[in-house]
Amino acid sequence: MNNTSRNYQEKADDRYRVGAVSFFNARPLIYGLDGHSKILLQTKVPAQLGRDLDSGAIDAGLVPSIDYQASRSDWLILPIAAIGSEGEVLTVRVFSQQPPDKIDCLACDTDSHTSVALARIIWHLQYGRSLTVKPLRNIESEPAVLLIGDKVLGQLGRRPYELDLGEAWTQITLLPFVYAFWAVPAETNADALAEILQRACRDGLTHIDEIVERYAGQHGFDDEIARRYFADNIVFDFGARQRQGLTRFYELAYQLQLVPQQRPLRFCPSSIFSEPHAS
């Protein structure tokens, strides 16, 4: 057993270290965790969470989906809920001064891993061309930028061309897309922790109005847009169709040499899991 393996059921006297995305779309999945006696919740940008899970800094993470293939360690996926879309996602978006099919180089939000890979796949499938990517340093000086998360809202309508990557993916593949999911290091017994996370997901999805009223303004959303966002854009299902879309994403990422391997989906084996809101 490697040094990241641990039996979470033995952690009776200390808290589980849980890392989650700091964006508004994660709020329903971490509902109540910030006050939970068994949880030490850390919220960070997506790009940091996979590194934290690899290093042992956290016991579970709401990790970018692409990092499952890029990680140097083996992870197990918790089949609880995910952050995904089936159509327009709103908060994964390219903003450009020129039509998307003319873009050769994209300045990408450094908070993102999954969306950068998704952009390169979409350019390959839809426009038949490779896409050069570089870190975004100054949004005003770049002709084409990829932004994710809450910061997208401030850029809507400010450039002549916009491309929603969730919508583009579903139009091309007819499949949902999964941006992030819960994962733990492999060779672990995560039942106790997984049950807490599963309950938080279920509670969050039944308290959307409360989440909107409490958190929307903090993330730059007005209440009306926030409610539409959860109703029409973000999909928390992690059922058969989401897994099919995720597998297709991994196949394409490997074919384009965006990841070093193509691991099959490995889910945490447990009798406690059901598939809430499964497709």
N, C-alpha and C positions, 0 to 999 in steps of 0.2 A: 504494500500500500504506500503511495507516495506521501510526501510530507504535507500536501494540501488536503489529504483525506482526513475526515473527522466524523465522529458519531455525534450528530447534533442533539440526539435524545439525551446525551449525557450532560448537556449544558443546562443544569437545573438552577445554578446559582449565579449565572451571568447572562448578559443579553446577547442576542444574535445581532451581528453587525450586517445591516441590510443597506445596500446602495441602490438608489433609484434615480431616474432621470429628473432633472430639475424643472422640466417644462410643464405647462398646464395640462397637457394630455395625459400625464402620469397621475394626476391627482386622484382620480377614482380608484386606481390600483393600490394606492398607499393610504387609503382612508383610515384614520385612527391609529396608524402606526407610530406617528410622532409622539403619542402619549401612551403607548403600549409598554407595560412593565417588562416585557421580555425582548423588546426591540430597541436597538440603537440605530436610528434612521439617519442616513447620510444622503443628501441630494447633490448630484453633480451633473456636469454636462455628459452626454452619452459617451463621448470618446474616452473618458477616464474610467468608466465602469468596468470594461473588460480587463483593463490593466490591474484594477484593484482586485478583481476576482482571481486573476492569475497569481498575483503576489500574495494572496491570503489576507489582504487588508479588509475584505468583507467576506461574509459567509454565504451571501446570496446577492445577486444583482439583477436589476432590470436592464439587461445588456443589449447593445446593438446586435441585430441578427447576424450581420456579416462577421462579427467578432467570433462567433461560434466556429467558423472555418479558419479564421486568422489566428486564433489563440494557440499558444504553445502548449497549453494544458487541455485535458479532456474535461468537458462539462456535461452535465445532465440538465435537460430542459424540464421545467415544472409546467405541466399542462393545465395551468390555471386560467390565464388570460394573457393577452398580448396587446401591444399597441400596433394597430394596423389600419388599413383602409381598403375599400373596394370602390374605386372611383376617386373623385377629387378628395385629397387629404387636407388641402389648404396650407399646411405649415411645412411642406417640403417643396420648394419652389425655385425655379430659375427665373431671374430677372435680367433682361437684356435690351441693348440698344439695337439689336439686329434680329432677324428671324432665327429661330432655333437651328434650322438646317444650315445656316451660315456660320454657326459658332464652331470655332476650332479649339479654343482654350476657355476653360471655365474656372473662375476663381471661387474656391469652395470654402464654405464655413468650416473652420477647424474644429468645431464641436462635433462634426459628423464623420462617421465612417460608412455606415450603411447607405446613406443617401448619395455619397460620392460614387460608390460602386453602382448604385441604381442608375445614376445619370450616365455613366459610361456604357452600361448595358442598353439603356434606351437609345442613346445615340447610335450604337451599333445596329440595333434592331430596326429603328424607325428611319434613320437617315443613312445607314450603310457606311458609316465613317467612324474612325476612332476619335476620341475626345481627349485632348491634353487637359490635365487638371493641375492646379497649383493652389497653395494656401491663400485665402482671402486676407489681405492686410488693410486695404482701404476701399470701402465699398464705392465711394464716389468716383474713384479713378479707374475702376474696372468696367469694361464694356459688357461683361456677362458674369453674373454671380449666382451661386447656389447658396440659399439660406434655409435653415431649418428652425423649427420651434417657434417660440413666442416672438422672436425678432422679425419674423416674416410680416407680421401685421403692419408694422410701420413702413413697409416698402410697397404694399399693395397699391397698384395704380400709378406708380411713380415712373415706370419705364414703359416704352411702347410695346414690349413683348414680355409675356409671362408664360411659363410652362409648369403646370402642376405635375410632379413626377408620379404621384399616386394615380392620377387620372390617366397619364400616358401609359403606365405599366398595365393597367386593367384594360385599356383599349387595345393594346398589342396582344396580351396573353389571355384575356378574358378571365383572369384570376385575381384574387385579393393579393395584397402585399402585407408582409409583416416586418415592421421596423425594429421592434424590440420585444423581448420575452424574459421571463424569470429563468435564471439558471443558477446551478450550484456546482461545485467541483465534483468530479466523478468519484465513484467508490465511496459514497456517503449514504448515511441514513438520515434523510432530511424530513422525515414525516412530521415531527413537531413544528418545525419552522414552516414547512409547506402548508400545514393546516392553518397557521396564523395568517399567512399571506393569502390563502384562498378565502378566508373569512373577510379579510380586508377588501379584496376585490369584490366580493358579493355585496358587502355593505356599501362600498363606494358607488356601485352601479345602481343602488336603490336610493342614493342620496345626492343625485346629480344637482338638483335645485339648490341644496345647501352648499355644495362645492362651488357652484357658480356664484352664489351670493357672497361667499367668504373669500374666494380666491381669484375670481376673474379679473378684477381690477389690478391685483398685484402682478398679473402676468400680461397686462396690456389689452385685455379683452373687455368690451362692454358686455353686459349681461345677455343681450339678444344674440350677438355673434357667438358668445360662449355656448349658449344653449343649442344653437344650430350646429356648432362645431361638434358637440358630443352626439347630437341626433343624426347628423347627415355626413360627417366627415370621418370621425374616428370610429374604428371598429375594434371592439375588445374581444370578439370571438377568437377562439383558438381551436377550431374544429377541423374537419377533414379538408375543406376547401382551403383554409389558411395554410395547412400543412402542405397541400399540393402546391400552392403558390410559393411557399418557402423553399420547397425542394427544387422547383423550377428556377428560382433565383440563384440557388447554390450551383445548379448545373451550369447556368450561363456564366456566373462569376468564375467558375473553374475553367470553362472553355476559353474565356477571355484572359486567363492567367491573372485574375485580380485577387485570387486567394491561392495558397499553396497546396490545398487539399480539398476533397469533397467528402466530408464526414456525413454519414447517414444521420437522420434525426434520432437521437437517443433520449428517451423520456425517463424521468425519475420513476421507478416502479413503486407503486403504492396503492393500497386499497382505498385511500381516502379521496382519491381524485375522481371527480366527475367532470363533465365538460359544460360548464355554464355557458349559455348563449351559443352553443356549438352550431355550426352551419349544417 
